[in-house]
Amino acid sequence: MNIAHFEETNPVSLLLQFQWLSQTQLAKALGVNPSAVSRWLCGATRPSQTIQRLASELFQIYKNWSLPFPPQLETAELDPLQLLKNFNISRFTLAEALGVSVRAIGHWINGQNKPSRKVRRLAHQLNQKWVVLTG
């Protein structure tokens, strides 16, 4: 599998498929405020590309989970710039993977901004997945 291939899942579908998962738990796993999940549920807003990619990674974990159930929700984070170093990828590939602009990557590198919790959560999930794929 190519590490530059990214799937997306609407996080609301996780709530529908995994009855044990609460809105608060989903918000914590995605690195967002619980009110964001409520807005997605009622259709007031749509989840970002970053959130949809993180939801896809969580879906893969949850659907393959064995007992004991429910799984412990992991909330680890990783500085996304570590992915540049760990996998020798371009800024463009990193931006595509995280659902952000190349400009945002430049701002992180220059210290003008810091990546959000949801981006750091997705970076952690991608790091784990890519280690397996490239190891």
Protein Blocks (a to p, Z undefined) as FASTA:
>chain_A
ZZkbccdddfklmmmmmmmlcfklmmmmnopafklmmmmmnomaccdfklmmmmmmmmmm
mmmpccdddddddfbdcdfklmmmmnopafklmmmmnopafklmmmmmnopaccdfklmm
mmmmmmmmmmmmmZZ
